Amino acid sequence: MPFLSRILLPVDFSERSIGGAHYAGSLACYFHCELVLAHVLVPPQYEFGAVDIAGSMLAEVCRDRLQTAKIELAEFQAEDLAHMDVRRVVLEGDPALAIVEFAHREHCGLIVMPTHGYGPFRRFILGSNTAKVLHDADSPVWTGVHLEEAPATPAIRIRKVLCAVDLGPQSTRTLTWAAGLAREFDAQLTLLHTVPCGPDVRLAAGEELRMLAVAANSGADLLLENGEPAPTVCQAAQRLGADVLVIGRGSASGKYGRLRTNAYAIIRQSPCPVVSV
């Protein structure tokens, strides 16, 4: 079974969508899988709110917007993605909910979503739809402000993968996914856990981290560090020169620390793209 058979890229025709298309397209090329470009139309009544619209007028507005969206989506990055297995779909409804439901229904192995932001604080703005998808999606979500700046033909080169876990129920799944990615790229894998302080806690956490790595047959180097999860994980990614950071987002908390509660901060501040499993 291939590591990835389908990648979903939500498209809103912004600059970050173009960067996301370059990055998602490069991933799809590497894995020889289908790339789905999805644009979500928000129903007109969502925008007009309580304003009454005659039935015939509403139907005409919907038809026009659907036709325009289909044309724009068909033209979006058409030349750059011409050689790939690309499917283009227009969905309707709440953007985050439509993306999550489509990904689940179509068994998408990965959702690629660039975060967004403007000005000096751009790295600290996540985006409401991205946050909702991260919260609700079953599929791993590959995201980061870095995807906006992807060149037209990015070469995916993953040499170092850092996997940060909280030792909660989601940790095995997170490490398994990270190990699979590392094997695909023949990359070095490092497994990281952060602990607040205390030698007894550190010793117990270290043993559980070792058992997790062995059980997953990950072949990972182990790294146990003291400190607050978000800054410690991001500093480790910077220091190790990680190309991708893999974190879990399914468990509420681990025995020795809380990672999920820090997931958004890690995504915002990470020096490299983050995959939330």
N, C-alpha and C positions, 0 to 999 in steps of 0.2 A: 504494500500500500504506500503510495507516495506521501512524502511529508506534508505537502500542500497540493490540493487538487483544484482549489478555487479561492481567489482573493477578491474581496469586495472593497471598492473605493467609492465612498459617497462623494458626489460632485456638486458644488454650488457655483461653479464657473468663476470663482475668485482666483487670485494669484496663488493662494495656498492649495487650491485644487490642482492647478497646473504642476506645482512642485510635487504634490502627492501622486499625480499621475506618472511623473517621471520615476519616482521611487517605487511605486506599486508595479509599474510596468517592468522595471528592472528585476524586481523580485519574481514576477510572473514568468519572465524570460528564463531566469535561473532555474526555476522549478518546473518549467514547461507546463504551466497550468493555466486555467481560464481566469481572465481578469474581467470582473463585472463592474461596470461604471453605472452607478445609480444616482439619479436626481430625484429629489422628493418635492412634489408640488404641495404647497400648503393650500387647502381649500379656501376659496375666496371668502366664505363666511367667517373664517377664522380672522381674516384681516378686517373685514367690514364690521364685525361684531354685531351690535344690535341694529345696525342700519338695515332696513328692509330692502330686499332686491327682488324684483319680479322674477317669477320662475323662468320665463323665457330668456330674460336678460342674464340670469345666473348661468343657465345652460350654455349660452353663447360665450360668456366670459370663460367658463370652464373649457369649452372646446378650443377657443383661441389660445388659452394658456397651455393646454396640453400639446397642441400642434407646435407652438413656438418652442416649448421645452424639448420635444422630440427632435426638432431641427437643430437646436443648439447642442444637444447631447450627441447627435450624429456627427456634428462638425468638430466637437471637442477633441483636440489632440488626434484628429483622424490620421494625419500624415505620420506622426511619430509612432502611433500604435498600429499602423496598417499591417505590419507583418506578424501581429500577435493574434491569439485566440481571445477576442474581446466581445463581450455581450453588453449591450446598453439598454437599461430599463428605466422607465419613469414610474415612480411610485407616488402615491397620494396619502396625505394625512400628516400627523405630527412627525417631524423629521426623525427624531431619535427613535421613536417607537417603530416607525416604518423600517428603519435601517436594522434594528434589532430583530424584528419579525422576519424580514427578508433573509437575513444572515442565518437565522435558525431554520427557516423553511428550505433554503437552498443548500444547507450544510456547508456554509463558507468556512474554510479553515482559518481565515485571517481577515480582519477588518483593518484597513489602513486609513488613519484619520490624522491629518496634521492639526496641531493645536493652532490657535491664532492669537494675535496681539499686535499692538501698534505702539511705536515710540519707545522710550527707554524702559518701559515696563512690560514689553511684549513677552518676555520669558516667564512672566508671572501671571499670564492670562490663559486660562484653559479653554474656555468656550463652553456654553451650556449644553449644546447638543453632544459634544465630545464627552462631557462629564456624564450625561445620561446614558450614552452608549457604553461607556466604561462601567457604569453601575449595573446595567441590565443585560448586557450581551453575554451569551454562553461562549462565543468564539473569542480566541485571543485577539487583542486589539494592539496594533503596532502604531505608535503615535509619537509626536514630538514636534517642537517648533522647527527642528532641523530639516524636516521634510519639505518645508516651504521653499527652501533655498537649493533644492536638489537640481543639479545641472540637467540639460536636456537628455543626455544619455549616461546616467549614473552607472558606474560599474559597482555592483554589490560586492564588497570585499569585507568579509567578516572573519577576522583573525582571532579576536578575543571576545568571549561572551561572559558576562558577569550575571549570575543568578542570585538574587537576594530573597531569602525566605524568612518567615516568622516562626517556623516550626509548628505551625497550625495544620489543620486537616488538608489545606490546599497545597501544602509544600511539596508533596510527592508529585502531584500533577504539574506544578510549576517547574520543578527540577527535571522531570521527564521531558517536558517540552523544550526546555533550554538545552538539555543534553542532545535531543534530536537535532536541533538547529546547529549545535556545535559539530555534530558528526557530519551533517550535510556539507558544511564548509571546512571540515577538518580544522576546526578552530580550537583554541585553548579555552577550557571552561573552568571558571572559578565559582565556588559556592560560598556565599557570604551570609552570615547572620550577625546582627548587632545585639549587644546586651547592655543594659544600663550601667551596672557596676557590680562588684562583689565577686570574690574568688569562687565561692560555692556555686553561685548561679552560672558563672563562666564555665566551670568544670562540667556541670550538668548539661549546659547548652552545647558545649563542644562535643561531648559524647553523643548527644542526640543528632548533631549535625553530621558526625562521622557515620552513624548508623543510617541516616537518610541517604547519604552519598553511596554507601555500599548497597543498600536495598534497591536503589534506582540504577545500579550498575553504571553510574555516570562518568566515572573516571575523572571527577572534578578535583581541582586543588581546593583545599578548605581554608577559609578566612573567617576568623572570629574577632570582632572589634567592639570596643566599648564606645558608647555614644548614642545620641539621639538618632533614630533610624534614617530620617530623610537626609540630613546633611552628611551623615556618616556613609550612607550608601552612595550618594553622589560624589563625595570626595574619593571614595574607593574606585568608582568608575573612572574618574579623572586620572587618578594615580596609576591605575592599571592600564590605561589607554583602551578601555573597553569600546568595542564598536557597537554593541547592543547590550542593553540592560534588561533582564527578564525578571519580573516581579509577579507575585500572586495577588489576587484581589477578591478571592472567594471566602476566605475564613475571616471571621470577625477579629480574632486575636490569637496569638500563639501563647505558649506557656511562659516564654521568657521575653516577650516583646510584642509590640503591635505594629504590623507593617501596613495592613490595609488602611488604617486610619491615616497613614502617611503617604499613601499611593499618589494622590494628586500633587502633593508637594514634591515628591520624587520626580514625577513626570515633568513638572514645570521647571525644575532646577537641574535635571540630568544633563550632562555634557554630551550625551549620545541618545539616539532613539530608544524608546522604552516599549517593551512588549508586556502587556498586562494579561496574565493567564487566569 
